[in-house]
Amino acid sequence: MTLTELANPTRFLSLATRILPWLAMLTGLLLVIGLYQAALAPDDYQQGATVKIMFIHVPNAWLAMFVWGVMSVASLGTLVWRHPLADVAAKAAAPIGAAFTFLALVTGSLWGRPMWGTYWEWDARLTSVLILFLMYLGLIALWRAVEDPSRAARAAAVLTLVGAINIPIIKFSVDWWNTLHQPASVIRMGGSALDKSFLYPLLIMAVAFSLLFVTLHLAAMRNEILRRRLRSLQMLQASKPVALP
Amino acid sequence: MTALLSLIRRDIRIALRVGGGALIGVLFFLTVVVLMPFAIGPDLNLLARLGPAILWLGALLASLLTLDRLFMADHDDGSLDLILMSRTPLEFTCAAKALAHWLAAGVPLVVATPVLGLLLNLDASATSAVALTLLVGTPALTFTGMIGAALAVTLQRGGLLLAVLVLPLSIPVLIFGVAASNAAIVEQGTMSFSTPFSILCAISLASLVIGPFAAAASLRHGMD
């Protein structure tokens, strides 16, 4: 099964319908395991129980950036290879990515209140993620401003690729500007700074959230394909000549 | 080359004449800056401290206001189609149009800055710092804004959308522009002027490259 074979929406639909229940079950299972492990994880010696916000916050923040990456690849698919499902993938991913970004911001500010003493700080990491959220919303607005999906797809693809510049800025903002948000501690040179009792639940949660994204994305793509079919059926219906009595 | 030069000359001439709207940007800039003392009170010390930020915000909004002229007028009278069909590479054409737009709408903002600096109680060194950062930073605003203008023109009704798409992209320019201007005001030695100023230059240069390509791509894919 190659990417070109998937270009047929009907084949994609049947495949998606077959694997979606399994994906959903696996996601639910991993979420349960991850949350249970996170609940068992010990309290931090400085942060107490609030450290457990990390198990929700960090996967959300990773996914917020990862989804823009997925959309960028899909945009290349739209502009370069003209893959018929690429713009469906890009459009379906945008609201999901916006939701992950929003949750990352909310959980981050809930974590920041007890730890930093403030809900919001104009720190480089926080600001760049807020910009990412605004760009997600702008992209959704762009999708909604145009009726013709293929025309909207190409405009959105250009904007997505330009906005991809923000992703490395978010990633490295904590290293470039040494401000309030802590620098990278999970993936870094010389091994993770996290203790194993925190690291494993976090990794399980990260995999669970990634699977959650894949599940939601496949379902949203399926809905988008069906929505487009419905739209073309309606257009066909409307353009039929009416039989006069 | 002659085609590009004549395009630049034509765009500047249109922008400066009746209905061009380039100088409306300066008028808007003036109005925004004059509004600020009404909003935050006529405290001269406070105004001097906020001055660079006010001037930068005003310039950002003013450049945003005139951006939709960049392609919309040409789209309305059909000359955009001729430009798209011409043999000159579209990337060069976009760069030339943005350059003309910056000369007609961006440079007047920089020229107006010293006068507005007087209103905000900025001394000579602060005013020149703001003018210098604006001179270096406004090309970045025009060239990244061009991407939004190109997207908006392919979507027919892009007016409000343009602002939503362009403003997030212009935040880095604002951050480093204001940081450099503030560094020039604060006592020497506490903050360096050259670091944010060099980053601002780098952003401008990068946008000179990215802007024309992205705008050309969206025009090429969008107009059919």
Chai-1 contact restraints between the chains, C-beta under 6 A:
chainA,res_idxA,chainB,res_idxB,connection_type,confidence,min_distance_angstrom,max_distance_angstrom,comment,restraint_id
A,I131,B,P168,contact,1.0,0.0,6.0,A-B,restraint_1
A,I131,B,I171,contact,1.0,0.0,6.0,A-B,restraint_2
A,L134,B,P168,contact,1.0,0.0,6.0,A-B,restraint_3
A,M135,B,P168,contact,1.0,0.0,6.0,A-B,restraint_4
A,G138,B,V164,contact,1.0,0.0,6.0,A-B,restraint_5
A,G138,B,L165,contact,1.0,0.0,6.0,A-B,restraint_6
A,A141,B,V164,contact,1.0,0.0,6.0,A-B,restraint_7
A,A145,B,L155,contact,1.0,0.0,6.0,A-B,restraint_8
A,A145,B,L161,contact,1.0,0.0,6.0,A-B,restraint_9
A,V146,B,L155,contact,1.0,0.0,6.0,A-B,restraint_10
A,R154,B,H221,contact,1.0,0.0,6.0,A-B,restraint_11
A,A155,B,L151,contact,1.0,0.0,6.0,A-B,restraint_12
A,A155,B,T154,contact,1.0,0.0,6.0,A-B,restraint_13
A,A155,B,S218,contact,1.0,0.0,6.0,A-B,restraint_14
A,A155,B,G222,contact,1.0,0.0,6.0,A-B,restraint_15
A,V158,B,A214,contact,1.0,0.0,6.0,A-B,restraint_16
A,V158,B,A217,contact,1.0,0.0,6.0,A-B,restraint_17
A,V158,B,S218,contact,1.0,0.0,6.0,A-B,restraint_18
A,V162,B,I147,contact,1.0,0.0,6.0,A-B,restraint_19
A,V162,B,A214,contact,1.0,0.0,6.0,A-B,restraint_20
